[in-house]
Amino acid sequence: MPRIKIGTRHDFSLEYLKSKIHYNPDSGIITNLKTCQTITRTNRDGYVVVAIKGYNYMAHRLAWFYMTGEWPKCSIDHKDRDRANNRWDNLRESTFLQNSANSGPRKGSSVKYKNVVKVSHKNGNESYAASMKYNGKNIPLGVYYTPEAAALAANKKAIEIHSDFAYTNQLPTNSEILQNEINAEVEYKVKRLKDHRDFLLKDLINDVESSCVEYILVG
């Protein structure tokens, strides 16, 4: 099994690369010129890898070298976040931060939206907090009644910070989000009023029962 080699040091020329593989920028497909077979092997992270001179290279980095004659200075970002889609118009040079900004929600998260977490309260209610990490600092973006409202806040901040590299959550229209947030807030407040009413009623009953017991004992 060839060893993995990912870095800035490469010991072969563009001419050598083009003598071994063909890259189709329209389809993103890389073909082994010796076997005439399409290279589809992927690593555990889902990236297509190509064996050159006994080493595995990321196909998207080879594609960049193939088209520009220069190795990427840092990362190559897949615009659509499909790691196996190496079409030329889907690739762009990026920093590590920009590449990370274009990643989707974490697997196993309790909420399907990026930069949103569910907050459970002692009274059984739930809310949704939006926040974002940037330059090692956590940026709080507010607490909301619905996950969509929190995700909308996260989208706006992501675009503000990361521009074209920002991953944006797929959401309903802003008017739908606003209406759902209002409805959830009203429902929450009505429930709180009912809980408070039940508490006062229970407290009143206890007072009445205590008074009755005291009256009987005294009488």
C-alpha positions in Angstrom: 0.0 0.0 0.0 1.5 3.4 -1.0 2.3 5.7 1.9 0.3 9.0 2.2 2.2 12.1 1.1 0.4 15.4 1.5 2.5 18.5 1.6 4.4 21.2 -0.3 7.4 19.1 -1.2 7.0 17.3 -4.5 9.7 15.6 -6.5 8.0 15.3 -9.9 7.3 17.9 -12.7 4.1 18.8 -14.4 5.3 17.0 -17.5 5.8 13.9 -15.5 2.3 14.1 -14.0 0.7 14.6 -17.4 2.5 11.5 -18.7 0.9 9.4 -15.9 -2.7 10.8 -15.7 -5.2 12.8 -17.6 -7.5 15.2 -15.7 -10.8 16.3 -17.2 -11.7 19.7 -15.8 -15.3 19.5 -16.9 -16.1 16.2 -15.2 -13.3 16.2 -12.5 -12.4 12.7 -13.6 -8.8 11.5 -13.4 -7.7 8.7 -15.7 -4.6 6.5 -15.4 -2.9 6.8 -18.8 -1.2 3.4 -18.5 -4.4 1.4 -17.7 -6.9 3.8 -19.3 -9.0 3.3 -16.1 -10.8 6.0 -14.2 -9.3 6.5 -10.7 -12.1 6.3 -8.1 -10.3 5.1 -5.0 -11.0 7.2 -2.0 -9.5 7.4 1.5 -11.5 7.1 4.7 -12.3 10.9 4.6 -14.0 10.6 1.2 -11.2 12.2 -0.9 -10.1 10.6 -4.2 -6.5 9.6 -4.0 -4.0 9.0 -6.8 -0.8 6.9 -6.5 2.2 8.7 -8.0 5.8 7.3 -7.6 4.8 5.2 -4.6 2.8 7.8 -2.7 -0.9 8.7 -2.4 -1.8 12.2 -3.5 -5.1 14.0 -3.0 -6.7 14.2 -6.4 -7.9 17.8 -5.9 -4.3 18.9 -5.2 -3.1 17.1 -8.3 -5.9 18.8 -10.3 -4.7 22.2 -9.1 -1.1 21.4 -10.1 -2.3 19.9 -13.4 -4.3 23.1 -14.4 -2.1 25.9 -13.0 1.4 24.4 -13.0 1.7 25.3 -9.3 1.1 23.4 -6.1 -1.5 24.9 -3.7 0.0 27.1 -1.1 -2.4 25.9 1.5 -5.8 24.1 1.1 -8.1 23.3 -1.7 -11.8 23.8 -0.9 -14.6 21.9 -2.6 -17.3 24.5 -3.1 -20.2 22.1 -2.8 -18.5 20.2 0.1 -18.5 17.0 -2.0 -15.0 15.7 -1.5 -15.1 13.4 -4.5 -16.3 16.1 -6.9 -13.1 17.4 -8.4 -14.6 19.4 -11.3 -12.4 22.5 -11.9 -15.2 24.9 -11.3 -15.8 23.2 -7.9 -12.3 23.8 -6.6 -10.8 26.9 -5.1 -7.6 27.7 -3.2 -8.3 28.5 0.5 -6.8 28.9 3.9 -7.5 26.3 6.6 -9.9 28.6 8.2 -11.8 29.2 5.0 -11.9 25.5 4.3 -13.3 24.8 7.8 -15.9 27.6 7.4 -17.3 25.7 4.4 -17.9 22.5 6.3 -21.3 21.3 7.3 -22.9 20.6 10.7 -21.1 18.1 13.0 -22.2 14.5 12.8 -24.2 13.4 15.8 -25.3 16.9 16.7 -28.6 17.2 18.5 -29.6 19.9 16.0 -29.3 19.6 12.2 -28.1 23.2 11.8 -24.5 24.3 12.0 -23.5 26.6 15.0 -26.7 25.8 16.8 -27.2 23.8 20.0 -30.2 22.7 21.9 -30.5 24.0 25.5 -32.6 21.9 27.9 -34.0 23.7 31.0 -35.0 22.2 34.4 -38.7 23.0 33.8 -38.7 20.8 30.7 -38.6 23.6 28.2 -36.1 23.8 25.4 -34.4 26.7 23.6 -31.8 27.0 20.9 -28.5 28.9 21.2 -26.5 30.2 18.3 -22.8 30.8 18.5 -19.6 30.7 16.4 -15.9 30.2 17.0 -13.6 32.6 15.2 -9.9 33.2 15.8 -10.0 31.1 19.0 -12.9 33.0 20.5 -16.6 32.0 20.9 -19.1 34.5 19.6 -22.5 34.2 21.2 -25.4 35.0 18.7 -28.4 34.8 21.0 -30.9 32.3 22.3 -34.1 31.5 20.4 -37.3 29.6 20.7 -36.9 27.7 17.4 -33.8 26.1 15.8 -34.5 27.9 12.5 -34.3 31.4 14.1 -31.0 30.4 15.7 -29.7 29.0 12.4 -30.7 32.2 10.6 -28.6 34.3 13.1 -25.7 31.8 12.5 -26.0 32.2 8.8 -25.9 36.0 8.9 -22.7 36.0 11.1 -21.1 33.3 9.0 -21.6 35.4 5.8 -20.3 38.5 7.6 -17.1 36.8 8.7 -16.4 34.2 5.9 -18.1 35.8 2.9 -18.1 33.3 -0.1 -16.6 30.5 2.0 -19.5 30.6 4.6 -21.5 27.5 5.0 -25.2 28.5 5.3 -27.9 26.4 6.7 -30.8 25.6 4.4 -33.8 27.3 5.9 -37.5 28.3 5.2 -38.2 31.9 4.2 -37.4 34.7 6.7 -41.1 35.4 7.1 -41.9 31.7 8.0 -39.0 31.7 10.5 -40.3 34.9 12.1 -43.8 33.6 12.3 -42.7 30.3 13.8 -40.5 32.1 16.3 -43.5 34.3 17.4 -45.8 31.3 17.7 -43.2 29.4 19.8 -42.7 32.4 22.1 -46.4 32.8 22.6 -46.8 29.0 23.3 -43.9 29.2 25.8 -45.3 32.2 27.6 -48.8 30.7 27.8 -47.3 27.5 29.3 -45.5 29.6 31.8 -48.7 31.4 32.8 -50.5 28.1 33.1 -47.7 26.7 35.3 -47.8 29.8 37.4 -51.6 29.6 37.7 -51.4 26.0 38.7 -48.8 26.8 41.3 -50.9 29.7 42.7 -54.0 27.4 42.7 -52.1 24.7 44.5 -50.7 27.2 47.0 -54.2 28.6 47.6 -55.7 25.1 48.2 -52.9 24.4 50.7 -53.7 27.6 52.5 -57.4 26.8 52.6 -56.8 23.3 53.9 -54.4 24.6 56.6 -57.0 27.1 57.6 -59.7 24.4 57.8 -57.5 22.1 59.9 -56.7 25.0 62.2 -60.4 25.9 62.5 -61.3 22.4 63.4 -58.6 22.0 66.0 -59.3 25.4 67.6 -63.1 24.8 67.4 
